[in-house]
Every structure is written in structure tokens, then in C-alpha cells.
């Protein structure tokens, strides 16, 4: 179980059983001690923080008694006054009164003695705060802090806490609760005024801690780096994440990075600080925007940047109204994506996803800032599939409890009780009534939840009003002849009071915090594999748009399929003949588990011959690409499982990338093709088998770091020494009589194995050359490297960023969250870094070389100045997440269709792609001509061109 889950379990236990807090604290502290210093650091740090806030373990109480020379086991014989007297006696012998006050407060809390706890604090105000700490914190949030004592309680510090730690606690407070920033800043100001602290005043003015006030521990803590032994790249990555999450604290983070650079003497970090301080010298129109990191969303920003740069995909999103599928019954009934039917809810969710994505793309085009911020809703829809979301929400609702208002002294504060439900009138039952009917009548009276309330709860929008229960009553039918109550007509049975208590009054319906739910869903989605998230993005895009055609199996063919999906034909050769099947895929999966390799060797593993077990017999299987997409995606599977340790690990073996690869060798062709591709593949497979066998034999000859020839030579030398012993007078009696033929045999074995090694090395070199050059003349289907997704870290944590190539400017850019920088040396992308834990590519994108200019356009900017927020129109446009901007127009009026499969295979690199859409618009810029087609919301009026609006 992770440290975070253990800490959360501790908090929940304290909330449920507050009387056993000290026992829970002891258990948590023990877990931290049991774990090693690295794994248990998070728990130990949390324990230290809780200790500073007054928490203690139950096994600390005897130590507190011993501190005052009192017997814990005779607590029953001790009075409050005697304990307080021991405290004052000890207080006279010590200069620092914090320690005795701490122990006295623990004893008072253990004995539930307010008198002892009050004596532990001289100030009545502080005594009240300690008794009612949770309530005081809530009051501070509502009323604000007004005294230095309240400020210290709010930040969790004491009067003698060093200034640098006060700053650290302030940073931690606003990091955990951004809404409390103003209160926290006021608390620091009150403490600074009370202490007359120049360091705190300097921090309030500049946002920086003085250099002398920040030590190396504070620097690592501010950058949230738990392990000080990490390399420079990991430190810089952590710094970038912190700056993205809290740009207002960049100066503080730079100070922390400078402290680390000074301590470690790192030239890399110092150089980075110098580069980072240099102002950006480029025009916003010529440079992409960054994306701010909104939390633990892993590879989200890299994915969003990549999809934005794929021009046909971006055009589709920006022109969503033209592409999105209709929601009529027949379309929904026949819609089939990925070999399965999709529901109306999935289509609506998918269209909501594209609306959110469209809003982000608009911001990326028109924003005058260097970076924009994705919404939490977009992150949720991107990272979490509809099925995972439904399962999560069902679990959330099933385990949801009515929120409480807090507690004072361990007693929960509940809300107001609603009015009791009306008691149904009862008619006296004749004595002949059966017991079954009486029981039925009793069971009919009960609380039935409102259907509407139930539906609102499931949708996450519970009503604020108390739900009035529906009480079922048995209908009473009067007789046709009225009977008056007179002495002549007495009542058959007197009316009596009900024989059961009134029904339980209803509590307010539980309210679901939608924002918190979204954050939890984003965190859950961030744990998904990158391929799952990419598949989720592509699947939702398909669900949201209408098909271009329907295939023979009823599956939807569309822009997404044309761009990203390929098809493999798998051949299985068995005793009963050859059979084949076609499979669609959006990426080719490769791995580097066994060692470093180049990109061709990695792709070979996905299509080469392999042994399989089919119908109880061994068979041979291989694959070939029958349809290759223009956007070729390759997933590098780096997470492997260690069977010995029973744990996952990340493979950091180097994958040698090539700027251009040729996919001819993997295409599906007849066996009698002119180029002899099938024959060449067979030859290569045979060479691979021979090569693998030679490598195994070579390992046998060179096992245990000692070659077999050297072993035979050593054995021959030892035997020869033994034979010479008989000539020594002193050792003659111990000599062995060995046949001289043994020496000759060992010499022959040495010579034979040395020759075998030479022969193996020569053949391995020859086979490697044959394999590398087997397809050298087949270069009619080139693909150019376009994007490289990078992960730096381990299986448990890490940082993600992406490199994207600009074909127009011939440069690589590094997209690291909010920062987009030019790559000056491609060695950081292609070279093998000889470090312990290097940044590694985990997802690659190659583009068809003949179509790359049509497919990729990384820079798409039309910056709009922010209008003054004075008119209602401006407010309305701002409130719509999917609003269109003028900046869309140069990119959304697309008349060119996405590249087809034939174009992807047949277009030569030197052929010109005829563009009539975005390329033409790039030349024309923006024209006010009324015949231009403009994107608008349905029903919206155009102030500039009412004629155009009327046409829409």
C-alpha cells in the first residue's frame, strides 16, 4: 500500500473514532519506522508535521509522566493539582518551557482535564484555541487572523519557530489550500510585525527568502524532491513542474534551485538558471503556446500539444459543427465504432469532450500569453474513459456519506432536523381483520425517497431543499349509508393513539462536490496507461463525428480512421494450411526489454515470425501491414515485470531513433511480388534465428566473465605443474601419475574453442551486415520522425514532455508544460545518455514523408487582444467554453480532405500537395469579404456582417 493511502486511512480512522487518535498515531509512526528511510520518508515527514500540531501517540503518555517523575501506573492516585505542582517545579529548573508544557498538555489531554491543559498554556486565549482547535481553524478561515498568536496557530508554528521554517509552512499551506493564500499571507505579516523580522518582511515584499535564510533542506522541500540523490535532469524537471503549477512563486523556486546548484556545484543547473533568466526574444505569432500543468495529469499536456499540431485533426475540432454526428434515433441505433455499438450517452460525452478541446485550441491560437491553462473538465474527459467514469461515479455515490458540519470536543455538529412527517390517520379495524392485513398496513407506512431526488443525486446535482418523504396510507372507503354517532349507534371501537413512534425525520439529501469529484476522476485517469488515454481520445473523437462511409462489418470509417489507424494482416501457418485475419491498430507496440536496439529491430519484433500454439499444435505466425496510416504511432513499452522481485520496473535501454524510416519491408504483398519481399523476409528470419543461436553459444563460451579457451589453458597449466612435481625431491611422493595425452587434449580444446569464438564473431558480424542491408534498396515509403514523447523518472513517478519537429523551419522544439523552447542540439533527442536514469522516449510519431507538410503545422497563431469586459456580449462570449474566435478562421475553413490511404502509399516525397483550404487561407490571411464562410454558434448574430449571419 502506498504511503498516501496509509495516511488517508489514518485520517479517516481519526474522523470516525476520534477517541483513539493517539493509538492511530502510534500505529502510523510504527509503519513509518518499519519502512526503510526512503519508502517511509513521506510517512515520517507527516508524523513530524502532526507532532508539531500537538498530536501524540498513546505510548508517549508514560514518557510524559516520567518527565515529571510521576508514576503513570498510579495515575488514579494523582490529583490535577499535584500534577500541575510537579509541572511548576520542573519549570523552575529549565530555561526552555516548551518541553514541559508539551508533556503537561499531553497528560491533560490523556486525563481529559481542562484544568491541566489550561495550566500548560499561560494565555487563556491559547488555552481555548488548543481545546477547540478544529473550530478555531474554521473561524480563522471565515473571520481571518487578527493576532500573532492566531497566525502561529493557522500556520502550525510557534513563537520560537525560525523565520525560514515559517516561510516553508506558508508555502506548504498555500500549496495544499490555494484559497487560503490571502489569510496565510496576512498571518506571515502579523508574525513579521510581532517579531520585527527583516527576513519575513523581505519575503512579503519580494516573494523570495533571503539567501542566508534558505538551506539545502528547504530548497529540496520547496521543489518537492524527496530524494536528494537524484540527478540534475530530475531536479530541473521538478523545478519546471513547480513553476507551471504556481507561476507566482517562480522567484522562490529559482532561489531554491540556485541553492541546490551552489550546494552540488552543478554546471548544468547553473547554465539552466542563466538561460532561464534570459528574456524570450521571439514573436508570439511565430511560436507555439505552452500548456500550464494543472496537477498530477502526467502526459496530458504532451498529448494535447501533439493533437493540436496535426492539422487535419485540429481543423476537424475547430469546425466541429460540420463534422459532428446527428443525435437522431436511427443514427444512434446504427452507429458502430471499434466493432461495437455506442450509446447516446457516449456520443454526448464525446461531443462534450470535443467542445472542451475546441475551446482549448481556440485559446492556443488567439491567446496573447505565452501559455494557456487546460480545464479540469477537459483533463477528466481526456484521461478517463466513459466506462471508467461510470464505474468511479457509481462507487463514489454508493460510498458517499452525508457531510457533517464539524465537531467540538469530539461531538459532531449536525444540521437542523426537518419537520416530522405527518402521521397517517387510522381507522379502527374490525375484530375480524386478519393478522396479515394488519401487518401489511404497518408495512405500508414508511419513508419512500422521491424519485426526482434520486435522479438528482445520481446526476450529481442534489437539491438544496430537504426532501419531504412520501408516506403511503391505506385508503379508507366510507359506507354508502352514513351512521351518526349517537347513543343508539355507539362506535364499535374507541379511537386510540398510534401504537408506534412517528417515522424518522429525513436528513438533507447528500450533496456531491462536483469539483472534488472531477479532481478525483482526473487523478484516477492520470494513472491510466498512455496507450489507454490515446485510444480514449481517438475513440471519443470517432463517437462525436459522423462517418465518411460504413465498411462491410458495419463499422464507421471517418477522418480519425484515415489519419491514425492502420491494418495488419496476420498469417498463421499450421498443419491444416495457411489462414489469415485483418486487425486494426492505432499504434505499433515495441519494447526494449532485452537490451538496446535501433528502431528497425524494435519494429521487427511486431511483425517477425514467431511460434504460437493453435488448436493444440505448434504453428508459425507473422504479420504484414495491409493499410498504413499517414500518422504512424509507435508505443515503446518500457514498463516490465520482474518475475523474481514480483514488481514492475522501467526499462531504460536505449532506443536508437532514425529521422527517416522506410516501411516498405513491413507491407503486405503477394509471395510472387516483383521485389521478392516475402522471400527477403524469409531470408532475414533465417538469419535472425542463426544469429540468436550464435549469440547463445558465444555466451556459453564466455560465461562467468572467463572465456572457455582461457579455462582450458589454465587447466593445462595446472596439470603440467602437477606432472612436474615428480621431479622435485621434496614433493616427489605427492606427485600424480598423469598421462601426457591429457596435456595434448587440453591444448586441442583450447585451440578449438578459440577458433570457434573467432568463427562466431566473424559470422555474427556478417549476419548483422546482411540483416541491416537486406532492404536497403526498398525506399519508396519513407516516414519522417515528427514527435517524441519523453518520460524522465521511474515507474512510480516522473515528468513528461515532448519534442515536435517543425518541417517549415527545420527545427525541433521542446514542449515542457508552460515552456516551449528550441532544441539547439539534437543529441538530447537521439544520443544515448550515459547516466543512471536517463530520459527515455515512450511514444513516437512518424509522418508519411510525402504528406508531412499537409499533416503537420505546429505553429497556428492569430493573437487577439483581450476586449474590455464591459459589455454583455463580451461576458456572454467568455461564458461559453466552446466559443469561436477570429483566430479560428485562418485554420478551420478546410476544403481539403484528409490524406487517403492511396495518397499515403503512392505520394512521392517530391510531389506537390494541392491545398485549397488552410494553406490558401494562410496566404489570404483574413478577408472581410461577405462570401467567406464563418464559424458561429447556432442562432448567433454577426455584428460585422449581418448578411453572412442570415445565411447561417
LINCORVEN-V764784 format. One record per residue. RES is the residue in one letter. SS is DSSP state (H for helix, E for strand, C for the rest). PSI is psi as a letter, one per 20 degrees, with the letter a starting at -180 (* if undefined). D_FIRST is the distance of its C-alpha to the first C-alpha in whole Angstrom. Layout:
RES/SS/PSI/D_FIRST + RES/SS/PSI/D_FIRST
This chain:
X/C/p/0 + X/C/q/4 + X/H/h/7 + X/H/g/8 + X/H/h/7 + X/H/g/7 + X/H/g/10 + X/H/h/11 + X/H/h/11 + X/H/g/13 + X/H/g/15 + X/H/h/16 + X/H/g/16 + X/H/h/19 + X/H/h/21 + X/H/g/21 + X/C/m/22 + X/H/h/23 + X/H/i/25 + X/H/k/22 + X/H/g/21 + X/H/h/22 + X/H/g/20 + X/H/h/17 + X/H/h/18 + X/H/g/18 + X/H/g/15 + X/H/g/13 + X/H/h/15 + X/H/h/15 + X/H/g/11 + X/H/h/12 + X/H/h/15 + X/H/h/13 + X/C/q/12 + X/C/r/14 + X/C/h/16 + X/C/g/15 + X/C/h/11 + X/C/j/12 + X/H/g/14 + X/H/g/13 + X/H/g/12 + X/H/h/16 + X/H/g/17 + X/H/h/16 + X/H/g/17 + X/H/g/21 + X/H/g/21 + X/H/h/21 + X/H/g/23 + X/H/h/26 + X/C/j/26 + X/C/j/27 + X/C/q/24 + X/C/r/24 + X/C/q/22 + X/H/h/24 + X/H/i/25 + X/H/h/26 + X/H/g/29 + X/H/h/31 + X/H/h/31 + X/H/g/33 + X/H/g/35 + X/H/h/36 + X/H/h/37 + X/C/j/40 + X/C/k/41 + X/C/q/40 + X/C/o/39 + X/H/h/36 + X/H/i/37 + X/H/k/40 + X/H/h/39 + X/H/h/41 + X/H/i/44 + X/C/p/43 + X/C/r/44 + X/H/g/43 + X/H/h/46 + X/H/h/46 + X/H/g/42 + X/H/h/43 + X/H/g/46 + X/H/h/44 + X/H/g/42 + X/H/h/45 + X/H/g/47 + X/H/h/44 + X/H/h/44 + X/C/h/47 + X/C/j/46 + X/C/q/44 + X/C/h/44 + X/C/o/40 + X/C/i/40 + X/H/g/36 + X/H/g/35 + X/H/h/37 + X/H/h/37 + X/H/g/33 + X/H/h/33 + X/H/g/36 + X/H/h/34 + X/H/g/31 + X/H/g/34 + X/H/g/35 + X/H/h/32 + X/H/g/31 + X/H/i/35 + X/C/k/35 + X/C/o/38 + X/H/h/39 + X/H/g/42 + X/H/g/40 + X/H/h/37 + X/H/h/40 + X/H/h/42 + X/H/h/39 + X/C/p/40 + X/C/h/43 + X/C/p/43 + X/H/h/43 + X/H/g/41 + X/H/h/38 + X/H/g/38 + X/H/h/38 + X/H/g/35 + X/H/h/33 + X/H/h/34 + X/C/l/33 + X/H/g/31 + X/H/g/29 + X/H/h/32 + X/H/g/34 + X/H/g/31 + X/H/g/32 + X/H/h/36 + X/H/g/35 + X/H/h/34 + X/H/g/37 + X/H/i/39 + X/C/r/38 + X/C/q/38 + X/C/i/42 + X/C/r/42 + X/H/h/40 + X/H/g/39 + X/H/h/37 + X/H/g/36 + X/H/g/34 + X/H/g/32 + X/H/g/31 + X/H/i/30 + X/C/k/28 + X/C/r/31 + X/C/r/34 + X/C/h/38 + X/C/j/37 + X/C/p/34 + X/C/q/35 + X/H/g/36 + X/H/h/34 + X/H/h/31 + X/H/g/32 + X/H/g/32 + X/H/g/28 + X/H/h/28 + X/H/g/30 + X/H/g/28 + X/H/h/25 + X/H/g/26 + X/H/h/28 + X/H/g/25 + X/H/h/23 + X/C/n/26 + X/H/h/28 + X/H/i/31 + X/H/j/31 + X/H/g/33 + X/H/g/36 + X/H/g/35 + X/H/h/33 + X/H/h/36 + X/H/h/39 + X/H/g/37 + X/H/h/37 + X/H/g/41 + X/H/g/41 + X/H/g/40 + X/H/g/42 + X/H/h/45 + X/H/h/44 + X/H/i/44 + X/C/l/46 + X/C/o/43 + X/H/h/45 + X/H/g/41 + X/H/h/40 + X/H/g/43 + X/H/g/43 + X/H/g/39 + X/H/h/40 + X/H/g/43 + X/H/i/41 + X/C/j/38 + X/C/q/37 + X/C/q/37 + X/C/q/40 + X/H/h/39 + X/H/i/39 + X/H/i/37 + X/C/o/34 + X/C/r/32 + X/H/h/30 + X/H/g/27 + X/H/h/28 + X/H/g/29 + X/H/h/25 + X/H/g/24 + X/H/h/26 + X/C/j/25 + X/C/l/21 + X/C/o/21 + X/C/h/18 + X/C/o/20 + X/C/i/24 + X/C/j/24 + X/C/q/24 + X/C/r/27 + X/H/h/29 + X/H/h/28 + X/H/h/25 + X/H/g/26 + X/H/h/29 + X/H/g/26 + X/H/h/24 + X/H/g/28 + X/H/g/29 + X/H/g/26 + X/H/g/26 + X/H/h/30 + X/H/h/29 + X/H/h/27 + X/C/m/30 + X/H/h/33 + X/H/i/35 + X/H/j/33 + X/H/g/34 + X/H/g/36 + X/H/g/34 + X/H/h/31 + X/H/h/34 + X/H/g/35 + X/H/g/32 + X/H/h/32 + X/H/h/35 + X/H/g/34 + X/H/g/32 + X/H/g/35 + X/H/g/37 + X/H/g/34 + X/H/i/34 + X/C/k/37 + X/C/o/36 + X/H/h/39 + X/H/g/36 + X/H/h/35 + X/H/g/38 + X/H/h/40 + X/H/h/37 + X/H/h/38 + X/H/g/42 + X/H/h/41 + X/H/h/39 + X/H/i/42 + X/C/p/44 + X/C/q/45 + X/C/p/45 + X/C/l/48 + X/C/q/48 + X/C/q/49 + X/H/h/47 + X/H/h/49 + X/H/j/48 + X/C/p/44 + X/C/q/41 + X/C/q/39 + X/E/r/36 + X/E/p/33 + X/E/p/31 + X/C/p/27 + X/C/k/26 + X/C/b/22 + X/C/m/19 + X/C/j/21 + X/C/d/21 + X/C/j/24 + X/H/g/26 + X/H/h/29 + X/H/g/29 + X/H/g/30 + X/H/g/32 + X/H/g/34 + X/H/g/35 + X/H/h/36 + X/H/h/38 + X/H/i/40 + X/E/o/41 + X/H/g/44 + X/H/h/44 + X/H/g/41 + X/H/g/42 + X/H/g/45 + X/H/g/44 + X/H/g/41 + X/H/h/44 + X/C/l/46 + X/H/h/44 + X/H/h/47 + X/H/h/49 + X/H/h/46 + X/E/q/44 + X/C/q/45 + X/C/q/47 + X/C/k/45 + X/C/r/48 + X/H/g/47 + X/H/g/49 + X/H/g/47 + X/H/h/43 + X/H/h/44 + X/H/i/45 + X/C/p/42 + X/E/o/40 + X/E/p/38 + X/C/k/36 + X/C/j/38 + X/E/q/37 + X/E/q/38 + X/C/q/37 + X/C/r/37 + X/H/g/38 + X/H/h/35 + X/H/h/34 + X/H/g/37 + X/H/g/37 + X/H/g/33 + X/H/g/34 + X/H/h/38 + X/H/h/36 + X/H/g/33 + X/H/h/37 + X/H/g/38 + X/H/g/35 + X/H/h/36 + X/H/g/39 + X/H/g/39 + X/H/g/37 + X/H/h/39 + X/H/g/42 + X/H/h/41 + X/H/h/40 + X/H/g/44 + X/H/i/45 + X/C/p/43 + X/C/j/45 + X/C/r/42 + X/C/i/40 + X/E/q/37 + X/E/r/36 + X/E/o/33 + X/C/q/31 + X/C/q/31 + X/H/h/27 + X/H/g/29 + X/H/g/30 + X/H/g/26 + X/H/g/25 + X/H/h/28 + X/H/g/27 + X/H/h/23 + X/C/p/23 + X/C/r/25 + X/H/h/27 + X/H/g/25 + X/H/h/22 + X/H/g/23 + X/H/g/25 + X/H/g/22 + X/H/g/20 + X/H/h/23 + X/H/g/23 + X/H/g/20 + X/H/g/21 + X/H/h/24 + X/H/h/23 + X/C/j/21 + X/C/p/23 + X/C/q/24 + X/C/p/27 + X/C/q/27 + X/C/r/28 + X/C/j/31 + X/C/a/29 + X/E/q/30 + X/E/p/32 + X/C/k/32 + X/C/i/29 + X/E/p/31 + X/E/q/30 + X/C/o/33 + X/C/r/34 + X/C/r/36 + X/C/q/40 + X/C/p/40 + X/C/r/42 + X/C/q/46 + X/C/q/46 + X/C/q/47 + X/C/q/50 + X/C/p/51 + X/C/q/53 + X/C/q/57 + X/C/q/57 + X/C/p/61 + X/C/p/62 + X/C/p/61 + X/C/q/64 + X/C/i/64 + X/C/i/64 + X/C/q/61 + X/C/q/59 + X/H/h/55 + X/H/h/53 + X/H/h/55 + X/H/g/54 + X/H/h/50 + X/H/g/50 + X/H/h/51 + X/H/g/49 + X/H/h/46 + X/H/h/47 + X/C/o/47 + X/C/r/43 + X/E/p/41 + X/E/o/41 + X/C/q/38 + X/C/p/40 + X/H/g/40 + X/H/g/40 + X/H/h/37 + X/H/g/35 + X/H/h/36 + X/H/h/35 + X/H/g/32 + X/H/h/31 + X/C/i/32 + X/C/j/30 + X/C/m/33 + X/C/q/34 + X/C/q/37 + X/C/h/38 + X/C/q/40 + X/C/p/40 + X/C/p/40 + X/C/p/43 + X/C/q/43 + X/E/p/45 + X/E/o/47 + X/C/p/49 + X/C/q/52 + X/C/p/54 + X/C/p/57 + X/C/p/61 + X/C/p/64 + X/C/q/67 + X/C/q/70 + X/C/h/73 + X/C/o/75 + X/C/p/75 + X/C/p/75 + X/C/q/76 + X/C/n/75 + X/E/r/78 + X/C/h/80 + X/C/h/81 + X/E/m/77 + X/C/q/75 + X/C/p/71 + X/C/h/70 + X/C/p/67 + X/C/q/66 + X/C/p/63 + X/C/r/60 + X/C/q/57 + X/C/q/54 + X/C/k/53 + X/C/q/49 + X/C/r/47 + X/C/q/47 + X/C/q/43 + X/C/p/40 + X/C/q/41 + X/C/q/38 + X/C/q/36 + X/C/q/35 + X/C/p/33 + X/C/p/30 + X/C/p/30 + X/C/p/27 + X/C/o/27 + X/H/h/27 + X/H/g/27 + X/H/h/23 + X/H/g/23 + X/H/g/24 + X/H/g/21 + X/H/h/18 + X/H/h/20 + X/H/g/21 + X/H/h/17 + X/H/g/16 + X/H/h/19 + X/H/i/18 + X/C/i/15 + X/C/q/18 + X/C/q/20 + X/H/h/23 + X/H/h/25 + X/H/h/24 + X/H/g/25 + X/H/g/28 + X/H/h/29 + X/H/g/28 + X/H/g/31 + X/H/h/33 + X/H/g/33 + X/H/h/33 + X/H/g/36 + X/H/g/38 + X/H/h/37 + X/H/h/39 + X/E/r/42 + X/C/q/45 + X/C/q/46 + X/C/h/48 + X/E/r/49 + X/E/p/48 + X/C/a/47 + X/C/h/49 + X/C/j/45 + X/C/j/45 + X/C/q/43 + X/E/p/43 + X/E/p/44 + X/C/a/44 + X/H/h/44 + X/H/g/40 + X/H/g/41 + X/H/h/44 + X/H/g/42 + X/H/i/38 + X/C/p/38 + X/E/r/40 + X/E/p/41 + X/E/p/41 + X/E/o/43 + X/E/p/41 + X/E/p/44 + X/E/o/43 + X/E/o/46 + X/E/a/46 + X/C/h/49 + X/C/j/50 + X/E/a/51 + X/E/p/49 + X/E/q/47 + X/E/r/45 + X/E/q/43 + X/E/p/42 + X/E/p/39 + X/E/q/38 + X/E/q/35 + X/C/i/34 + X/C/q/33 + X/E/p/33 + X/E/p/30 + X/E/r/31 + X/E/r/28 + X/C/k/29 + X/C/h/27 + X/C/i/30 + X/C/r/31 + X/C/q/33 + X/E/r/35 + X/E/r/38 + X/H/h/37 + X/H/g/40 + X/H/h/38 + X/H/g/35 + X/H/h/37 + X/H/h/38 + X/H/h/35 + X/H/i/35 + X/H/i/39 + X/C/r/40 + X/C/q/41 + X/E/q/38 + X/E/p/39 + X/E/r/37 + X/E/o/38 + X/E/p/40 + X/C/l/41 + X/C/j/41 + X/E/q/42 + X/E/q/42 + X/E/r/43 + X/E/p/43 + X/E/p/41 + X/E/r/41 + X/E/q/41 + X/E/q/43 + X/E/o/43 + X/E/h/46 + X/E/p/45 + X/C/p/43 + X/C/q/42 + X/C/h/44 + X/E/o/40 + X/E/o/38 + X/E/p/35 + X/E/p/33 + X/E/p/29 + X/E/o/28 + X/E/n/25 + X/C/h/23 + X/E/o/19 + X/E/r/20 + X/E/p/18 + X/E/o/19 + X/C/h/20 + X/C/g/20 + X/C/i/16 + X/C/l/15 + X/E/q/13 + X/E/q/14 + X/E/r/17 + X/E/p/20 + X/C/p/23 + X/C/j/25 + X/C/q/29 + X/C/p/32 + X/E/o/33 + X/E/o/37 + X/C/q/38 + X/C/q/41 + X/C/h/43 + X/E/p/45 + X/E/q/44 + X/E/p/46 + X/C/j/45 + X/H/g/48 + X/H/i/47 + X/H/j/44 + X/E/q/47 + X/C/p/48 + X/C/q/51 + X/C/q/54 + X/C/h/54 + X/C/k/58 + X/C/q/57 + X/C/h/59 + X/C/i/57 + X/C/k/56 + X/H/g/52 + X/H/g/51 + X/H/g/53 + X/H/g/52 + X/H/g/48 + X/H/g/49 + X/H/g/50 + X/H/g/47 + X/H/g/45 + X/H/g/48 + X/H/h/47 + X/H/g/44 + X/H/g/44 + X/H/g/46 + X/H/g/44 + X/H/h/41 + X/H/g/43 + X/H/h/45 + X/H/h/42 + X/H/g/40 + X/H/h/44 + X/H/h/44 + X/H/h/40 + X/H/g/42 + X/H/h/45 + X/C/k/43 + X/H/q/40 + X/H/k/39 + X/H/k/40 + X/C/p/43 + X/C/q/46 + X/H/h/48 + X/H/g/51 + X/H/h/50 + X/H/g/49 + X/H/h/53 + X/H/g/54 + X/H/g/53 + X/H/g/54 + X/H/g/57 + X/H/g/58 + X/H/g/56 + X/H/g/59 + X/H/h/62 + X/H/h/61 + X/H/h/61 + X/H/h/64 + X/H/i/66 + X/H/h/65 + X/H/i/68 + X/H/i/71 + X/C/p/69 + X/C/h/72 + X/C/h/69 + X/C/j/66 + X/H/h/69 + X/H/h/68 + X/H/i/64 + X/C/q/65 + X/C/q/64 + X/C/o/66 + X/C/p/64 + X/C/p/66 + X/C/i/66 + X/H/h/65 + X/H/g/61 + X/H/g/62 + X/H/h/63 + X/H/g/60 + X/H/h/58 + X/H/g/59 + X/H/g/60 + X/H/h/56 + X/H/g/55 + X/H/g/57 + X/H/g/56 + X/H/h/52 + X/H/g/53 + X/H/h/55 + X/H/g/52 + X/H/g/50 + X/H/g/53 + X/H/g/53 + X/H/g/49 + X/H/h/49 + X/H/g/52 + X/H/h/51 + X/H/g/47 + X/H/g/49 + X/H/g/51 + X/H/g/49 + X/H/h/47 + X/H/g/50 + X/H/g/51 + X/H/g/47 + X/H/h/47 + X/C/j/51 + X/C/h/51 + X/C/k/50 + X/C/h/52 + X/C/j/55 + X/C/n/53 + X/C/k/52 + X/C/i/53 + X/C/m/49 + X/E/q/48 + X/E/p/44 + X/E/p/44 + X/E/p/40 + X/E/g/40 + X/E/q/36 + X/E/o/33 + X/E/p/30 + X/E/q/28 + X/E/p/24 + X/E/o/24 + X/E/b/20 + X/C/a/17 + X/C/h/15 + X/C/h/13 + X/C/r/15 + X/E/r/19 + X/E/q/22 + X/E/q/25 + X/E/r/28 + X/E/q/31 + X/E/p/35 + X/E/p/38 + X/E/p/41 + X/E/o/44 + X/C/h/47 + X/C/g/50 + X/C/i/49 + X/C/l/48 + X/E/q/45 + X/E/q/41 + X/E/q/39 + X/E/o/36 + X/E/n/34 + X/E/n/31 + X/C/d/30 + X/C/i/33 + X/E/p/35 + X/E/o/37 + X/E/q/39 + X/E/q/41 + X/C/o/40 + X/C/h/43 + X/C/o/42 + X/C/i/41 + X/H/h/39 + X/H/i/36 + X/H/g/36 + X/H/h/37 + X/C/q/37 + X/C/o/35 + X/C/p/33 + X/C/m/33 + X/C/r/30 + X/C/g/27 + X/C/m/25 + X/C/q/27 + X/C/p/27 + X/E/q/27 + X/E/p/29 + X/E/i/27 + X/E/p/29 + X/E/q/33 + X/E/p/36 + X/E/q/39 + X/E/q/42 + X/E/p/46 + X/C/h/48 + X/C/i/51 + X/C/j/49 + X/H/h/47 + X/H/h/49 + X/H/h/49 + X/H/h/45 + X/E/p/44 + X/C/n/45 + X/C/h/42 + X/C/o/44 + X/C/n/46 + X/C/p/47 + X/C/n/49 + X/C/p/48 + X/C/p/49 + X/C/q/50 + X/C/p/49 + X/C/q/51 + X/C/p/52 + X/C/m/50 + X/C/h/53 + X/C/q/54 + X/H/h/53 + X/H/g/52 + X/H/g/50 + X/H/g/48 + X/H/g/48 + X/H/h/47 + X/H/h/44 + X/H/i/43 + X/C/o/43 + X/C/h/39 + X/C/k/41 + X/C/q/44 + X/C/q/47 + X/C/r/48 + X/H/h/51 + X/H/i/49 + X/H/h/48 + X/H/h/51 + X/H/i/52 + X/H/i/49 + X/H/i/49 + X/C/m/52 + X/C/o/52 + X/C/i/54 + X/C/p/53 + X/C/q/51 + X/C/q/48 + X/C/p/49 + X/C/r/49 + X/H/g/48 + X/H/g/52 + X/H/g/52 + X/H/h/49 + X/H/h/50 + X/H/h/54 + X/C/p/54 + X/C/q/55 + X/C/h/54 + X/C/j/57 + X/C/q/58 + X/C/p/58 + X/C/p/55 + X/C/o/58 + X/C/p/56 + X/C/i/57 + X/C/d/54 + X/H/h/52 + X/H/g/54 + X/H/h/57 + X/H/h/56 + X/H/h/55 + X/H/h/58 + X/H/i/60 + X/C/c/57 + X/C/p/58 + X/C/p/61 + X/C/j/62 + X/C/p/64 + X/C/i/64 + X/C/j/63 + X/C/q/60 + X/C/p/57 + X/C/q/55 + X/C/p/51 + X/C/q/51 + X/C/q/50 + X/C/p/51 + X/C/i/54 + X/C/q/54 + X/C/q/57 + X/C/p/58 + X/C/h/60 + X/C/g/61 + X/C/n/62 + X/H/h/63 + X/H/g/64 + X/H/g/61 + X/H/h/59 + X/H/h/62 + X/H/h/62 + X/C/*/58
